[in-house]
């Protein structure tokens, strides 16, 4: 439920399936000057 609320997955309620919104993408973190992740980029 938390992952769904965060927007990281999409839910198809008819088929009761969960889909990764970023499937097929390479994800990389965007870091601040201290090395802390502040965002993510995808290609």
C-alpha positions in Angstrom: 0.0 0.0 0.0 2.8 2.4 0.8 4.6 1.8 -2.5 1.3 2.4 -4.3 0.7 5.7 -2.5 4.3 6.8 -3.3 3.5 6.4 -7.1 6.2 3.8 -7.7 3.7 1.3 -9.0 0.5 1.3 -11.0 -2.4 -0.9 -10.0 -4.8 -2.5 -12.4 -7.7 -3.2 -10.2 -9.6 -5.2 -12.8 -6.9 -7.8 -13.1 -5.6 -7.3 -9.5 -2.1 -6.7 -10.8 0.7 -4.3 -9.8 3.1 -2.9 -12.4 6.4 -1.2 -11.8 6.2 2.3 -13.4 9.9 2.2 -14.2 10.2 -1.3 -15.7 12.6 -1.4 -18.7 14.4 1.8 -17.5 17.8 2.4 -16.0 17.5 4.4 -12.8 20.2 6.6 -11.3 20.3 8.8 -8.2 20.9 12.6 -8.4 23.1 13.5 -5.4 23.6 16.7 -3.6 27.1 18.1 -2.7 27.1 15.9 0.4 26.4 12.7 -1.5 22.8 12.4 -0.4 20.2 11.3 -2.9 17.8 14.1 -3.7 16.1 12.8 -6.8 16.2 10.1 -9.4 16.8 10.2 -13.1 15.8 7.5 -15.7 16.5 6.7 -19.2 
